[in-house]
């Protein structure tokens, strides 16, 4: 089993920045993909960005150039630096891990609010 714990959400003004962190614990394969998803009220959960254990990244078009995903494999951690935040970025952000065997794990989510 894998446990994921997110932190770093909060309230920020439009144009501001936040950094989300996710720490994984448990039985973790060295080869995996970690990522961030988000879900706004009334909308489906969507991929924001993910990163493989080899460092390859993938971003949603809506966040390209503003968000940066990174990971520290030694710490089993993944980060999301969010800059130039917009009101439409407001959502609950979930950390995600996919194992090479196809197992998928989720964190409990952290709220990001972008508002004046």
C-alpha positions in Angstrom: 0.0 0.0 0.0 1.0 3.6 -0.7 -0.1 6.7 1.3 0.1 10.1 -0.3 -0.1 13.3 1.7 -0.4 16.7 0.1 0.3 20.1 1.5 0.7 23.7 0.4 -2.7 24.6 -0.7 -4.4 27.8 0.3 -5.8 31.1 -0.8 -3.9 33.3 -3.3 -4.7 36.3 -5.4 -4.8 36.1 -9.1 -1.3 36.3 -10.5 0.1 34.8 -7.3 2.0 31.6 -6.7 1.7 28.5 -4.6 3.8 25.4 -4.3 2.2 22.1 -3.6 4.0 19.2 -2.1 3.2 15.5 -1.9 5.0 12.9 0.2 4.6 9.2 -0.5 5.1 6.4 2.0 4.6 2.7 2.1 5.6 0.1 -0.5 6.9 2.2 -3.4 8.4 0.8 -6.6 11.3 2.8 -7.8 9.8 3.0 -11.3 6.5 4.9 -11.1 4.7 8.0 -12.3 3.7 10.7 -9.9 1.4 13.6 -10.8 -1.2 16.1 -9.9 -4.8 16.2 -10.8 -7.5 18.7 -9.9 -11.2 18.8 -9.6 -13.3 22.0 -9.5 -16.9 21.9 -8.3 -19.2 20.4 -10.9 -16.3 19.3 -13.1 -14.5 16.1 -13.7 -11.1 15.4 -12.2 -8.4 16.3 -14.8 -4.7 15.8 -15.1 -2.6 18.9 -14.4 0.9 17.4 -14.8 2.8 14.2 -14.2 6.4 13.1 -14.1 7.9 9.7 -14.6 10.7 8.3 -12.4 13.0 9.1 -15.4 12.0 12.7 -15.3 9.8 13.0 -18.3 7.0 15.5 -17.8 3.5 16.0 -19.2 1.4 19.1 -18.7 -2.2 20.0 -19.4 -2.3 22.7 -22.1 -4.0 25.1 -19.7 -1.0 25.2 -17.3 1.9 25.0 -19.7 4.4 27.8 -19.0 2.9 28.6 -15.6 3.2 25.3 -13.6 6.3 23.2 -13.1 6.2 19.7 -11.7 9.3 18.2 -10.1 10.1 15.2 -8.0 12.7 14.1 -5.4 12.8 10.3 -5.8 15.1 9.9 -2.8 12.3 11.5 -0.7 9.5 9.9 -2.6 8.1 13.4 -3.1 6.5 15.3 -5.9 6.0 19.1 -6.1 3.9 21.5 -8.2 5.1 25.1 -8.5 2.1 27.1 -9.7 2.8 30.6 -10.9 0.5 33.3 -12.5 -2.5 31.6 -10.9 -5.9 32.3 -12.4 -9.3 32.0 -10.9 -10.0 29.0 -13.2 -7.1 27.2 -11.5 -9.1 27.0 -8.3 -9.8 23.4 -7.4 -9.0 20.6 -5.1 -5.6 19.3 -6.1 -4.9 15.6 -5.7 -1.5 13.9 -5.7 -1.4 10.6 -7.7 1.0 7.8 -8.1 0.8 5.0 -10.7 2.9 1.9 -10.2 4.3 -0.2 -13.0 1.8 -3.0 -12.1 -1.1 -0.6 -12.8 -2.0 0.3 -9.2 -3.2 3.9 -8.7 -3.0 5.8 -5.5 -4.5 9.1 -4.5 -3.9 11.6 -1.8 -6.7 13.2 0.2 -6.5 16.5 -1.8 -5.6 20.1 -0.9 -7.7 23.1 -1.7 -6.4 25.9 -3.9 -8.5 29.0 -4.0 -7.6 31.9 -6.4 -9.6 35.0 -5.5 -9.3 38.6 -4.6 
